[in-house]
Amino acid sequence: MLYIIRGLPGSGKSTLAQKMLQEKKIDVYYEADMYFINKNGEYNFIKEKIPEAHEWCQDQVRNAVEDRKNVAVSNVFVTFIQVLPYVVMADVRNTKYEIIECKGRYESIHNVPQEEMQKMKDNWERMPLNFLK
């Protein structure tokens, strides 16, 4: 099973993924932000490396799906097109998936600037009903 967790920064995505892991609903979860965590556990975000981070995240999730693990991917996923690679990944490997949208309003752990948050809110797309399994 692949759980695709989406929501704005501070909506509870990481918290949900960690809870699913603790409850053994999933074997592993990945977020693009994990790419920016060094060996000492320090978060060092580099905006120019966002595409690399998302490529890394897709690779990790693909490997977990191929290994038949229950996996969650937890990213903002503002638009339909950002979710699509994961849906295709699941379909190609005959893996069930569920899209979960977090709507909490908590403090963002990554100090996302207000202007960026507003852009994400303005561009937020609801998932088409026929897209959801």
OpenMM code with the backbone's topology and positions (N, CA, C; nanometers):
from openmm import Vec3, app, unit

residues = "MET LEU TYR ILE ILE ARG GLY LEU PRO GLY SER GLY LYS SER THR LEU ALA GLN LYS MET LEU GLN GLU LYS LYS ILE ASP VAL TYR TYR GLU ALA ASP MET TYR PHE ILE ASN LYS ASN GLY GLU TYR ASN PHE ILE LYS GLU LYS ILE PRO GLU ALA HIS GLU TRP CYS GLN ASP GLN VAL ARG ASN ALA VAL GLU ASP ARG LYS ASN VAL ALA VAL SER ASN VAL PHE VAL THR PHE ILE GLN VAL LEU PRO TYR VAL VAL MET ALA ASP VAL ARG ASN THR LYS TYR GLU ILE ILE GLU CYS LYS GLY ARG TYR GLU SER ILE HIS ASN VAL PRO GLN GLU GLU MET GLN LYS MET LYS ASP ASN TRP GLU ARG MET PRO LEU ASN PHE LEU LYS".split()
positions = [
    Vec3(0.0843, -0.1180, 0.0000),
    Vec3(0.0000, 0.0000, 0.0000),
    Vec3(0.0885, 0.1239, 0.0000),
    Vec3(0.0486, 0.2214, -0.0815),
    Vec3(0.1190, 0.3496, -0.0871),
    Vec3(0.0234, 0.4582, -0.0392),
    Vec3(0.0626, 0.5278, 0.0652),
    Vec3(-0.0143, 0.6406, 0.1165),
    Vec3(0.0532, 0.7679, 0.0695),
    Vec3(-0.0210, 0.8500, 0.0003),
    Vec3(0.0289, 0.9776, -0.0499),
    Vec3(-0.0324, 1.0854, 0.0401),
    Vec3(0.0513, 1.1453, 0.1235),
    Vec3(0.0044, 1.2426, 0.2219),
    Vec3(0.0399, 1.3823, 0.1727),
    Vec3(-0.0625, 1.4660, 0.1569),
    Vec3(-0.0398, 1.6012, 0.1066),
    Vec3(-0.1010, 1.7034, 0.2015),
    Vec3(-0.0492, 1.8234, 0.1963),
    Vec3(-0.1001, 1.9316, 0.2798),
    Vec3(0.0013, 2.0440, 0.2861),
    Vec3(-0.0458, 2.1601, 0.3248),
    Vec3(0.0429, 2.2753, 0.3372),
    Vec3(0.1427, 2.2542, 0.4513),
    Vec3(0.2539, 2.3279, 0.4504),
    Vec3(0.3474, 2.3185, 0.5625),
    Vec3(0.2743, 2.3459, 0.6946),
    Vec3(0.3004, 2.2622, 0.7929),
    Vec3(0.2364, 2.2794, 0.9227),
    Vec3(0.0986, 2.2168, 0.9327),
    Vec3(0.0600, 2.1362, 0.8340),
    Vec3(-0.0742, 2.0769, 0.8348),
    Vec3(-0.0788, 1.9417, 0.9061),
    Vec3(0.0362, 1.8866, 0.9427),
    Vec3(0.0395, 1.7598, 1.0154),
    Vec3(0.0815, 1.6394, 0.9329),
    Vec3(0.1403, 1.6626, 0.8158),
    Vec3(0.1808, 1.5517, 0.7278),
    Vec3(0.2848, 1.4608, 0.7935),
    Vec3(0.3917, 1.5196, 0.8417),
    Vec3(0.4994, 1.4410, 0.9036),
    Vec3(0.4495, 1.3710, 1.0292),
    Vec3(0.3686, 1.4393, 1.1066),
    Vec3(0.3138, 1.3811, 1.2288),
    Vec3(0.2282, 1.2591, 1.1961),
    Vec3(0.1454, 1.2701, 1.0928),
    Vec3(0.0627, 1.1569, 1.0514),
    Vec3(0.1493, 1.0406, 1.0049),
    Vec3(0.2500, 1.0686, 0.9225),
    Vec3(0.3382, 0.9625, 0.8724),
    Vec3(0.4102, 0.8932, 0.9884),
    Vec3(0.4576, 0.9695, 1.0847),
    Vec3(0.5262, 0.9113, 1.2007),
    Vec3(0.4302, 0.8262, 1.2835),
    Vec3(0.3069, 0.8716, 1.2972),
    Vec3(0.2059, 0.7948, 1.3711),
    Vec3(0.1768, 0.6628, 1.2992),
    Vec3(0.1644, 0.6685, 1.1663),
    Vec3(0.1395, 0.5475, 1.0881),
    Vec3(0.2552, 0.4483, 1.1053),
    Vec3(0.3765, 0.5001, 1.1112),
    Vec3(0.4941, 0.4160, 1.1309),
    Vec3(0.4917, 0.3511, 1.2698),
    Vec3(0.4623, 0.4310, 1.3723),
    Vec3(0.4561, 0.3789, 1.5099),
    Vec3(0.3469, 0.2727, 1.5243),
    Vec3(0.2355, 0.2933, 1.4544),
    Vec3(0.1240, 0.1985, 1.4618),
    Vec3(0.1429, 0.0792, 1.3682),
    Vec3(0.2571, 0.0779, 1.2992),
    Vec3(0.2940, -0.0305, 1.2064),
    Vec3(0.1962, -0.0446, 1.0892),
    Vec3(0.1317, 0.0666, 1.0540),
    Vec3(0.0459, 0.0687, 0.9350),
    Vec3(0.1331, 0.0756, 0.8094),
    Vec3(0.2519, 0.1343, 0.8260),
    Vec3(0.3503, 0.1420, 0.7173),
    Vec3(0.4837, 0.0903, 0.7683),
    Vec3(0.5673, 0.0506, 0.6734),
    Vec3(0.7026, 0.0046, 0.7072),
    Vec3(0.8030, 0.1187, 0.7060),
    Vec3(0.7740, 0.2202, 0.6246),
    Vec3(0.8682, 0.3298, 0.6056),
    Vec3(0.7939, 0.4483, 0.5452),
    Vec3(0.8474, 0.5690, 0.5659),
    Vec3(0.7926, 0.6852, 0.4959),
    Vec3(0.9062, 0.7756, 0.4509),
    Vec3(0.8760, 0.8529, 0.3493),
    Vec3(0.9751, 0.9435, 0.2916),
    Vec3(0.9132, 1.0797, 0.2670),
    Vec3(0.9978, 1.1801, 0.2767),
    Vec3(0.9626, 1.3180, 0.2447),
    Vec3(1.0805, 1.3790, 0.1700),
    Vec3(1.0537, 1.4672, 0.0770),
    Vec3(1.1621, 1.5343, 0.0055),
    Vec3(1.2527, 1.6088, 0.1036),
    Vec3(1.1962, 1.6597, 0.2121),
    Vec3(1.2762, 1.7320, 0.3114),
    Vec3(1.3848, 1.6451, 0.3744),
    Vec3(1.3654, 1.5145, 0.3742),
    Vec3(1.4662, 1.4247, 0.4314),
    Vec3(1.5994, 1.4348, 0.3565),
    Vec3(1.5925, 1.4740, 0.2309),
    Vec3(1.7121, 1.4895, 0.1483),
    Vec3(1.8070, 1.5939, 0.2085),
    Vec3(1.7514, 1.6894, 0.2810),
    Vec3(1.8292, 1.8011, 0.3347),
    Vec3(1.8799, 1.7765, 0.4766),
    Vec3(1.8626, 1.6569, 0.5285),
    Vec3(1.9098, 1.6252, 0.6631),
    Vec3(2.0465, 1.5576, 0.6522),
    Vec3(2.1452, 1.6159, 0.7192),
    Vec3(2.2808, 1.5606, 0.7097),
    Vec3(2.3008, 1.4457, 0.8079),
    Vec3(2.4211, 1.3906, 0.8098),
    Vec3(2.4521, 1.2739, 0.8942),
    Vec3(2.4368, 1.3026, 1.0430),
    Vec3(2.4442, 1.4307, 1.0810),
    Vec3(2.4294, 1.4697, 1.2217),
    Vec3(2.2843, 1.5008, 1.2577),
    Vec3(2.1937, 1.4808, 1.1616),
    Vec3(2.0515, 1.5057, 1.1864),
    Vec3(2.0113, 1.6514, 1.1737),
    Vec3(2.0998, 1.7326, 1.1158),
    Vec3(2.0714, 1.8757, 1.1011),
    Vec3(2.0066, 1.9017, 0.9651),
    Vec3(1.9058, 1.9877, 0.9651),
    Vec3(1.8323, 2.0234, 0.8437),
    Vec3(1.9014, 2.1417, 0.7773),
    Vec3(1.9431, 2.1250, 0.6514),
    Vec3(2.0129, 2.2296, 0.5777),
    Vec3(1.9472, 2.2456, 0.4407),
    Vec3(1.8384, 2.3221, 0.4362),
    Vec3(1.7606, 2.3417, 0.3141),
    Vec3(1.8367, 2.4279, 0.2140),
    Vec3(1.8419, 2.3811, 0.0895),
    Vec3(1.9038, 2.4562, -0.0200),
    Vec3(1.8019, 2.4607, -0.1327),
    Vec3(1.7425, 2.5768, -0.1527),
    Vec3(1.6310, 2.5915, -0.2469),
    Vec3(1.6648, 2.5381, -0.3858),
    Vec3(1.7858, 2.5587, -0.4319),
    Vec3(1.8262, 2.5154, -0.5655),
    Vec3(1.8267, 2.3632, -0.5804),
    Vec3(1.8270, 2.2930, -0.4693),
    Vec3(1.8317, 2.1463, -0.4745),
    Vec3(1.6938, 2.0815, -0.4581),
    Vec3(1.5882, 2.1593, -0.4627),
    Vec3(1.4534, 2.1032, -0.4491),
    Vec3(1.4258, 1.9964, -0.5553),
    Vec3(1.4581, 2.0197, -0.6833),
    Vec3(1.4329, 1.9126, -0.7815),
    Vec3(1.5068, 1.7825, -0.7482),
    Vec3(1.6313, 1.7921, -0.7018),
    Vec3(1.7071, 1.6733, -0.6619),
    Vec3(1.6401, 1.6030, -0.5433),
    Vec3(1.5884, 1.6821, -0.4512),
    Vec3(1.5228, 1.6260, -0.3331),
    Vec3(1.3989, 1.5462, -0.3734),
    Vec3(1.3214, 1.5996, -0.4666),
    Vec3(1.2013, 1.5284, -0.5098),
    Vec3(1.2361, 1.4045, -0.5921),
    Vec3(1.3411, 1.4115, -0.6692),
    Vec3(1.3865, 1.2936, -0.7442),
    Vec3(1.4318, 1.1842, -0.6472),
    Vec3(1.5074, 1.2238, -0.5454),
    Vec3(1.5524, 1.1295, -0.4424),
    Vec3(1.4319, 1.0649, -0.3741),
    Vec3(1.3336, 1.1464, -0.3383),
    Vec3(1.2147, 1.0972, -0.2693),
    Vec3(1.1401, 0.9956, -0.3564),
    Vec3(1.1224, 1.0270, -0.4836),
    Vec3(1.0552, 0.9334, -0.5740),
    Vec3(1.1325, 0.8019, -0.5838),
    Vec3(1.2642, 0.8103, -0.5911),
    Vec3(1.3463, 0.6885, -0.5983),
    Vec3(1.3286, 0.6025, -0.4729),
    Vec3(1.3275, 0.6660, -0.3564),
    Vec3(1.3129, 0.5924, -0.2311),
    Vec3(1.1766, 0.5229, -0.2238),
    Vec3(1.0725, 0.5969, -0.2632),
    Vec3(0.9377, 0.5402, -0.2594),
    Vec3(0.9254, 0.4270, -0.3612),
    Vec3(0.9794, 0.4481, -0.4805),
    Vec3(0.9747, 0.3439, -0.5849),
    Vec3(1.0418, 0.2159, -0.5350),
    Vec3(1.1577, 0.2286, -0.4723),
    Vec3(1.2280, 0.1111, -0.4186),
    Vec3(1.1443, 0.0404, -0.3127),
    Vec3(1.0801, 0.1176, -0.2263),
    Vec3(0.9973, 0.0572, -0.1215),
    Vec3(0.8767, -0.0145, -0.1818),
    Vec3(0.8146, 0.0465, -0.2820),
    Vec3(0.6997, -0.0163, -0.3487),
    Vec3(0.7443, -0.1444, -0.4185),
    Vec3(0.8581, -0.1394, -0.4862),
    Vec3(0.9101, -0.2592, -0.5536),
    Vec3(0.9420, -0.3705, -0.4540),
    Vec3(0.9808, -0.3326, -0.3331),
    Vec3(1.0089, -0.4311, -0.2280),
    Vec3(0.8811, -0.4761, -0.1561),
    Vec3(0.7660, -0.4306, -0.2069),
    Vec3(0.6332, -0.4671, -0.1542),
    Vec3(0.6145, -0.4213, -0.0097),
    Vec3(0.6717, -0.3076, 0.0239),
    Vec3(0.6543, -0.2504, 0.1572),
    Vec3(0.5320, -0.1596, 0.1586),
    Vec3(0.4722, -0.1443, 0.2739),
    Vec3(0.3706, -0.0419, 0.2940),
    Vec3(0.4468, 0.0869, 0.3200),
    Vec3(0.4221, 0.1875, 0.2379),
    Vec3(0.5031, 0.3086, 0.2421),
    Vec3(0.4133, 0.4319, 0.2337),
    Vec3(0.4607, 0.5381, 0.2963),
    Vec3(0.3934, 0.6675, 0.2848),
    Vec3(0.4930, 0.7674, 0.2288),
    Vec3(0.4412, 0.8579, 0.1469),
    Vec3(0.5201, 0.9713, 0.1003),
    Vec3(0.4456, 1.0959, 0.1462),
    Vec3(0.5177, 1.1833, 0.2135),
    Vec3(0.4572, 1.2989, 0.2779),
    Vec3(0.5245, 1.4259, 0.2258),
    Vec3(0.4578, 1.4912, 0.1317),
    Vec3(0.5078, 1.6168, 0.0745),
    Vec3(0.3912, 1.7136, 0.0608),
    Vec3(0.4208, 1.8372, 0.0278),
    Vec3(0.3154, 1.9376, 0.0126),
    Vec3(0.2203, 1.8988, -0.1007),
    Vec3(0.2710, 1.8642, -0.2173),
    Vec3(0.1887, 1.8248, -0.3323),
    Vec3(0.0773, 1.9273, -0.3590),
    Vec3(0.1152, 2.0469, -0.3960),
    Vec3(0.0185, 2.1543, -0.4211),
    Vec3(-0.0731, 2.1206, -0.5389),
    Vec3(-0.0156, 2.0614, -0.6429),
    Vec3(-0.0926, 2.0390, -0.7660),
    Vec3(-0.1103, 1.8908, -0.7979),
    Vec3(-0.2072, 1.8643, -0.8805),
    Vec3(-0.2375, 1.7305, -0.9307),
    Vec3(-0.1141, 1.6671, -0.9951),
    Vec3(-0.0429, 1.7447, -1.0743),
    Vec3(0.0717, 1.6926, -1.1498),
    Vec3(0.1838, 1.6470, -1.0554),
    Vec3(0.1927, 1.7050, -0.9355),
    Vec3(0.2962, 1.6646, -0.8397),
    Vec3(0.2647, 1.5286, -0.7769),
    Vec3(0.1379, 1.4935, -0.7686),
    Vec3(0.0950, 1.3649, -0.7131),
    Vec3(0.1076, 1.2546, -0.8177),
    Vec3(0.0909, 1.2913, -0.9430),
    Vec3(0.0820, 1.1948, -1.0528),
    Vec3(0.1953, 1.0919, -1.0582),
    Vec3(0.3224, 1.1283, -1.0426),
    Vec3(0.4274, 1.0257, -1.0508),
    Vec3(0.4093, 0.9124, -0.9493),
    Vec3(0.3567, 0.9440, -0.8333),
    Vec3(0.3369, 0.8420, -0.7307),
    Vec3(0.2180, 0.7520, -0.7641),
    Vec3(0.1140, 0.8103, -0.8218),
    Vec3(-0.0019, 0.7311, -0.8635),
    Vec3(0.0388, 0.6361, -0.9761),
    Vec3(0.1147, 0.6863, -1.0731),
    Vec3(0.1634, 0.6019, -1.1826),
    Vec3(0.2530, 0.4918, -1.1269),
    Vec3(0.3405, 0.5289, -1.0336),
    Vec3(0.4300, 0.4320, -0.9710),
    Vec3(0.3500, 0.3171, -0.9091),
    Vec3(0.2438, 0.3514, -0.8390),
    Vec3(0.1597, 0.2487, -0.7761),
    Vec3(0.0871, 0.1656, -0.8816),
    Vec3(0.0289, 0.2316, -0.9800),
    Vec3(-0.0462, 0.1596, -1.0837),
    Vec3(0.0413, 0.0628, -1.1620),
    Vec3(0.1597, 0.1075, -1.1997),
    Vec3(0.2511, 0.0242, -1.2774),
    Vec3(0.2892, -0.1018, -1.1995),
    Vec3(0.2981, -0.0887, -1.0677),
    Vec3(0.3406, -0.2014, -0.9837),
    Vec3(0.2225, -0.2713, -0.9167),
    Vec3(0.1017, -0.2402, -0.9663),
    Vec3(-0.0202, -0.3029, -0.9157),
    Vec3(-0.0308, -0.2906, -0.7632),
    Vec3(-0.0028, -0.1701, -0.7139),
    Vec3(-0.0058, -0.1407, -0.5710),
    Vec3(-0.1221, -0.0468, -0.5424),
    Vec3(-0.1983, -0.0758, -0.4406),
    Vec3(-0.3067, 0.0130, -0.4008),
    Vec3(-0.2469, 0.1409, -0.3451),
    Vec3(-0.3215, 0.2500, -0.3599),
    Vec3(-0.2767, 0.3762, -0.3022),
    Vec3(-0.3956, 0.4517, -0.2458),
    Vec3(-0.3635, 0.5413, -0.1546),
    Vec3(-0.4641, 0.6286, -0.0952),
    Vec3(-0.4034, 0.7674, -0.0832),
    Vec3(-0.4789, 0.8680, -0.1237),
    Vec3(-0.4344, 1.0064, -0.1091),
    Vec3(-0.5015, 1.0635, 0.0152),
    Vec3(-0.4198, 1.1137, 0.1062),
    Vec3(-0.4682, 1.1702, 0.2320),
    Vec3(-0.4297, 1.3177, 0.2344),
    Vec3(-0.5263, 1.4028, 0.2621),
    Vec3(-0.4978, 1.5459, 0.2705),
    Vec3(-0.5045, 1.5905, 0.4161),
    Vec3(-0.3944, 1.6460, 0.4652),
    Vec3(-0.3887, 1.6998, 0.6012),
    Vec3(-0.4306, 1.8466, 0.5991),
    Vec3(-0.5115, 1.8847, 0.6950),
    Vec3(-0.5635, 2.0218, 0.6972),
    Vec3(-0.5415, 2.0910, 0.8308),
    Vec3(-0.4555, 2.0340, 0.9157),
    Vec3(-0.4288, 2.0957, 1.0449),
    Vec3(-0.3594, 2.2299, 1.0285),
    Vec3(-0.3554, 2.3031, 1.1353),
    Vec3(-0.2879, 2.4338, 1.1336),
    Vec3(-0.1934, 2.4411, 1.2532),
    Vec3(-0.0755, 2.3882, 1.2292),
    Vec3(0.0269, 2.3842, 1.3329),
    Vec3(0.1439, 2.4716, 1.2891),
    Vec3(0.2385, 2.4869, 1.3762),
    Vec3(0.3599, 2.5620, 1.3423),
    Vec3(0.4428, 2.4802, 1.2441),
    Vec3(0.4837, 2.5407, 1.1342),
    Vec3(0.5696, 2.4720, 1.0378),
    Vec3(0.7086, 2.4569, 1.0974),
    Vec3(0.7628, 2.3352, 1.0909),
    Vec3(0.8953, 2.3116, 1.1502),
    Vec3(1.0084, 2.3650, 1.0632),
    Vec3(0.9762, 2.4065, 0.9404),
    Vec3(1.0813, 2.4525, 0.8494),
    Vec3(1.0781, 2.6022, 0.8237),
    Vec3(1.0026, 2.6759, 0.9025),
    Vec3(0.9985, 2.8221, 0.8922),
    Vec3(0.9764, 2.8699, 0.7486),
    Vec3(0.8744, 2.8174, 0.6848),
    Vec3(0.8425, 2.8569, 0.5471),
    Vec3(0.7970, 3.0025, 0.5484),
    Vec3(0.8587, 3.0882, 0.4651),
    Vec3(0.8196, 3.2294, 0.4615),
    Vec3(0.6711, 3.2457, 0.4256),
    Vec3(0.6090, 3.3475, 0.4824),
    Vec3(0.4664, 3.3725, 0.4612),
    Vec3(0.4326, 3.3882, 0.3126),
    Vec3(0.5227, 3.4508, 0.2355),
    Vec3(0.4962, 3.4697, 0.0918),
    Vec3(0.4862, 3.3343, 0.0205),
    Vec3(0.5746, 3.2408, 0.0591),
    Vec3(0.5728, 3.1070, -0.0003),
    Vec3(0.4458, 3.0317, 0.0402),
    Vec3(0.4069, 3.0442, 0.1662),
    Vec3(0.2837, 2.9806, 0.2130),
    Vec3(0.1643, 3.0323, 0.1334),
    Vec3(0.1607, 3.1620, 0.1107),
    Vec3(0.0482, 3.2205, 0.0374),
    Vec3(0.0446, 3.1711, -0.1068),
    Vec3(0.1620, 3.1585, -0.1700),
    Vec3(0.1678, 3.1039, -0.3069),
    Vec3(0.1102, 2.9630, -0.3107),
    Vec3(0.1492, 2.8817, -0.2125),
    Vec3(0.0990, 2.7445, -0.2075),
    Vec3(-0.0528, 2.7429, -0.1900),
    Vec3(-0.1027, 2.8273, -0.1009),
    Vec3(-0.2483, 2.8349, -0.0792),
    Vec3(-0.3201, 2.8782, -0.2061),
    Vec3(-0.2649, 2.9781, -0.2730),
    Vec3(-0.3276, 3.0304, -0.3951),
    Vec3(-0.3291, 2.9276, -0.5083),
    Vec3(-0.2281, 2.8415, -0.5119),
    Vec3(-0.2159, 2.7430, -0.6209),
    Vec3(-0.2689, 2.6047, -0.5846),
    Vec3(-0.3238, 2.5890, -0.4657),
    Vec3(-0.3696, 2.4583, -0.4175),
    Vec3(-0.4778, 2.4018, -0.5085),
    Vec3(-0.4594, 2.2765, -0.5487),
    Vec3(-0.5581, 2.2073, -0.6322),
    Vec3(-0.6206, 2.0931, -0.5538),
    Vec3(-0.7517, 2.0846, -0.5641),
    Vec3(-0.8207, 1.9690, -0.5075),
    Vec3(-0.8014, 1.8528, -0.6035),
    Vec3(-0.7899, 1.7343, -0.5487),
    Vec3(-0.7730, 1.6162, -0.6333),
    Vec3(-0.9051, 1.5840, -0.7023),
    Vec3(-0.9009, 1.5569, -0.8325),
    Vec3(-1.0229, 1.5178, -0.9041),
    Vec3(-1.0797, 1.3892, -0.8443),
    Vec3(-1.2109, 1.3825, -0.8307),
    Vec3(-1.2741, 1.2656, -0.7696),
    Vec3(-1.2425, 1.1355, -0.8437),
    Vec3(-1.2340, 1.1412, -0.9751),
    Vec3(-1.2047, 1.0196, -1.0515),
    Vec3(-1.0585, 0.9796, -1.0403),
    Vec3(-0.9776, 1.0633, -0.9791),
    Vec3(-0.8363, 1.0361, -0.9593),
    Vec3(-0.8136, 0.9546, -0.8327),
    Vec3(-0.9068, 0.9657, -0.7405),
    Vec3(-0.8937, 0.8976, -0.6116),
    Vec3(-0.9428, 0.7556, -0.6231),
    Vec3(-0.8681, 0.6610, -0.5710),
    Vec3(-0.9108, 0.5198, -0.5733),
    Vec3(-0.9883, 0.4898, -0.4483),
] * unit.nanometer
topology = app.Topology()
chain = topology.addChain("A")
for resn in residues:
    res = topology.addResidue(resn, chain)
    for name in ("N", "CA", "C"):
        topology.addAtom(name, app.Element.getBySymbol(name[0]), res)
